[in-house]
Amino acid sequence: MRTVTATAAAVTAALAAGAASVAAGRFASDAALKAPPGRPLPTEPRLTVHGTAAGQVVLTRDLAALRPGTYGLSGNGSHAVVGPVLATAPHSADTVVRRLERVTHGTLNPGDAVWFTPNLHIGDPSSALGLEYTDVDVPGELGPLPAWFVPGARRTWVIAVHGLGTTREHALNLIGFLHRRRFPVLALAYRGDQGAPRPPDGLNHLGESEWRDVDAAMHYAVRYGAERVVLLGWSTGATMALRAAAHSGLRDLVSGLVLDSPVLDWQATLRALAAARHTPGPLLPLAVRAAQGRTGLDAARTDETTDPTRLRVPTLIFHGPDDTVAPWATTRRLAAHRPDLITLHTVPQAPHAAMWNADPAPYEEALRRFLTPLM
């Protein structure tokens, strides 16, 4: 009897451990599959505001707070824009002082928890940039997709697609630049975004299904006068652009791709986000398996989309070695295989999807050179 009891207890313990592992895997995979638009990724540290003065903000000293460039600084109910580190400004050993360009919403008070974001602007093209625009609905397979349309004289449209942890407000960083070059711009909100249809399973598929919303935007652009399109995407938005360029029925109208911090290896990205949630290393493979089971994500289909032999149009990639979300090595390998089509603009010391923020002028010059022959 004791043997039977011991065996039953061991089986029960094993089942409990298995169930706990499955639950842990699901929780860890949520870091990517349930990343809410407009909220920081787990790789982005929370900082504390220690004080403000005329044109200055004092933040917790952290590698994030020391990044070069200009960023949005978001909190719960606040948004500001901060510029470079002011190294000569008085500060304590555990703080850093950055230029405070403007407070766009709410207030910054000592003790506030904040985080860096690539979004310099909040609002829409009119309120943020003073540009004429139209709110449009793009017919998608799950329902209408909200989008901003900023008109331009050219017949080549730019379709802009944000990525993980951001919203279509991310595109406002470049809409002014594109408008000055007379490109019509369609900035898309896709499934899972505020105002857009919810995915049937409520999960982010890291571009594997969302690319069909980019395809819908391409059809909308052609319906309203576009003769060619350039697909511009950040993070998983870059993944969506790659998939649309490979699989859309309108792929022959794609004249170029602009990819910022592309997620080319979803398993590596999922592991990075899960690890940032303090998931123990042995559980990271469970997070990958949980994601596959919950979404049907397929590594083989991902490899097919990022196969360098399938690339058919000029491609500009902005990426750098300090991206902790999307592996830099994967991007370098892709670029090395197709030097005939891919231009890789390396941006050091830039976090994921913030290559423009780290050094806007060279970024925009590289983009200008790339787009000029595609006009």
N, C-alpha and C positions, 0 to 999 in steps of 0.2 A: 504493500500500500504506500509505504514511504517513497518507493521508487517512482510510482505513478504520480504521486503528488509533486515530487521534485521535477519530474519531466514536464508536468503541466505548468508548473511555475516557470520553468525555463522557457517553454513555448510562449507563455503569456508575456514574459519579459522581452523575448525576441520580437514578438509582434508589436509590443509597445514601443520598443526601440525603433522598429521599422516605421511605424506610424509617425513617431516623432521626427525621424529623418525625412520622411515625405513632407511633413508639415514644414520643417525647416527649409527644405528645398523650395517649396512653393513660396514661402515668405521671402527667401533670398531672391528668387526670380522676379518678385514684385518690384524690385529696385529698377528694373528695366521695363517690365511689361505693364506696370501701373505708374510709370513716371508721369506725374500730373503736369500738363502744360503750364508754364509760368511759375513753376516752383523749382527750387534749386535741386540739381542732382546730388546724390549722396557724396560725390567726390568734391563738392564745393563746401568749404568749411564755413561755419558761422563765425562771424567776427562781432566784436562789441564796439560801439561808439563810445569813446572816452571823452569827447568834447568837440566843439566846433568854435571857429572864430571866423573873421572876415576872410572868405576865400580858402578856408582850411577845414579839414576834418581829421580828427585823431582817432586811429583805429588800433585794435589789437595787432601786435607785431606777429606776422605770419607770412609764410611764403606767398600766399595769395595776395596779401596786402602790399607786398613788395613788387608785384608784377609791373612791367613797363606798360604804358599805354593809357587809354581812356576807357572807362567802364561805367555801366549802370551800377548803382548801389541800392539794392532793394531790401526792404524790411516788411514787417506786417503793417501794411497801410501807408508805406512811404516809398519814395523813389527819388534818387538823386543821381547826378553825374559827377564822377571824380576823375581828375586828370593825374598827372605824374606825381611820383613821390617827391616831397619837398625835403631833400636831405639836410638842408641847413636850418630848417625850422626846429625850434627847441622841442624836445620830446624825451620821454623816459626810455629806459632800456627795453621795456616790453611793449612799446607802442611805435607807431609809424604815422607820419603826417603826410597826407596827400592833398593836392589842390582840390577844392570843392568848386566845381564849375557852376552848378545850379542845383536847387532842390525843385523837382518837377511836381512832386505830390507829397502831401503830408509834411512831417517835420522830422528832423534828426535830433534826438535827445540823448544825453549821456545814459548809458546802460542799455540802449536799444540793440537788439540783435539784428545784424544785417548780413548780406552776402553779395558777392560780386555777380553780375550778370552781363552778358554781351549786349543786352538791350539798352541802348542809350535813350530811346524814346518810348513814351507811352501815349496811347491815343490812336489816332488814325492819320493818314497823310495830310489832311487839312489842319488838324489841331497841332500836330507835331512838327510839320514841315511847311505849312502854308500852301500846300499843293492842291489843285483841283483833282477830285477823284470821284468815283461812283462805287457805292456798295452794290455788288452783284451776287447772284446765286448761280453757281455752276452746277448743272445737273449731274449728280454722281450716282453710282449704283446703289448706295444706301439712302439717298435723298439729297436735298440741296446742300451745297457746300458754300459757305460765305466766303467772299473774296473782295479785295479792294482792286479796282481797276484805275490805274493812273494813265491817262492818255498820252500818246506821243505820236510823232509824225511818221515814224518808220513802219515798215511792213514786217519787220522782225520783232516779235514780242519776247519779253523776258518773263518766264514763269518762275516765281520765287517760292521756295518751300522750306519752312523752318524744320527744326529737328527736336531732339529730346530736351525736355525741360524748358522750352521756349514757346512763344506764340508767333503769329504772323507779324507782330510788332518788331521782331528781329529784322525783318526785311527793311524796316524804315532806315536802318543804318546805311543802306545802299540805294534806296529809292531815289533820293535826291541826286546822287551821282548818275544814276541811269536816266533820270528825267532830263538832266542837263544835256545828255547825249541823245535825246529825243526818242528813247525806246519806250514803247508802251509796256507797262508792267502790270502783271496779274499776281497779286500776293494772296496765296491760298491758305484757307483754314481747312484742314482735312479731318477725316473721321476721328472722333475722340476729342477734338477741340471744342471750345465753348461755342455753342451755336451750330455746330456741325453734328451729323448723325453719330450715334454711339455705335461702336463695333458690336456685332452680335454677342461676342464673348466678353466685351468690356475691356479687352486687352490690347496693348500696343504690339504689333507684329514686326516692329523694327524694319518696316519698309516692304515686307514680303507681300502684304495685301494692300497696304496704303498706296502703293505706286499706282493703283488703278484710279485713285483720285487725281493724280497728276495727269494720267491719260485723259480723264474727264476734262481737266483744265485745258489740255491741248486741243481737244475737240471744240471746246468753247471758244478758244482763241481763233481757230480756223473759221468757225462759224461767223465770227465778228471781224474778219478781215486780215488775220495774220497769214502771211505767206511762208514764214519760217518761225521757228521758236528756238530760243536758248533756254535751257533748263538750269536754274541756279538753286542749289540746295546746300543746306548745312546739316552735318551729323546724319541722322537717319533720313533727312530730307534729301541729302546727297545720294543715299542708297536708293531712294525712291526715284530720283532723276535717272540714275544708271539703269534701273529696271525698266522705266518707261522708255528710255532710249533704245533698249534692247527688245522690248516686247509690245510696245504700242502699235496699233494699226497705222498710226501717223508718224512712226519713227523716221520715215524718210524726210520729214519736214524739220527734224531736229538738226540745226546747223552747228550747235556747240553745247558743251557741258561745262559748268563752273561748279566745282565740288569743294566745299569747305569742311575740313575735318571729317571726311567720309567714313561711315561705319561699314567697313568691308569684311569684317569678321565678327558676326553677331555674337558668337560664343565668347570671344575674348572681351567684347564690350559688356556682355552680361556678367561675366566673371568679375570684371573690374568694378562694376556698379554694386554687385553683391558683396565683394570684398570691402568696399567703402562703407557698407552697412555693418561691418565687423563680423561678417560671416566667416567662421573658421575655414581654413584652407581645405580640410578634408570634405567639407560640405559643398564646395563650389561645383564639383561635377554633378551633384544632385540638383543644384540650381539650373544647370544647363539641361539636364534630363527633364526637370519639371517644366521648363519653358517649352521644350519640344513636345511634351505630352499635352500641355495646355493650349498650344497655338498651332501645332503642326509645322513649326519651323524646321526647315530641311537644309542641312549643311551642303548637300549636293546642289540644290537649286541656287544657294548663295554662291557657290563656287562657279556655277555656270554664268551667273550675272556678272561676276567680277573677272571672268576669263578674259585676259588681255586680247586674245584673238578675236573676241566678239565686238570690241570697241571699233566704231566706224566713223566717229566725228572728232574734230579737234576738242581737246579737253584741257582745262586749266584747273589744277588742284592746289589749294592752299592748305598746308598742314605743317606740323612741326613736331619735334621730338619730345616736347613737354606735355603733349596730350595724353592724359592718363585714362581716357575713356575709349578712344579709337586708336588701335595700335599704329604708330608711325611706320613701323617696319613693313607692314602690309601695303601701305600706300607707296612706299619707296620701291617695293618689288613690282607693283603694278606699273609705276612710272618707268622703271628700268626696262620692262618688257616692251613698252610702246613709245620710245622716244620720238617716233615719227608723228604721233598724235598728241602725246601728253606733255604739257609743260607743268613742272612741279615748282611752286614758289614756296620755299621753306621759310617758316616763321618761328624763330626760337622764342622761348619763354612765354608762349601763349597757351592758355587753357583750351579745352575742347570748345569748338565752334566759335572761338573768339579771335581768329587770326587777324581780322580787320582791326579789332580793338587794340591789339598789341602795337601795331604800326600802320596806321591808316594810309599814309601817303604812298609808300611803296606798294601796298596792296592795290590801291586804286589805279596806280600807274600800270601795274601788271594787268589789271582787269581792262584798262583802256586799250592797251596794246593787243590784248587777246580779242576784244570785241570789235575793233576797228575793221578788220577784213570781213566780219560777219554782218555788218550793218546792211 
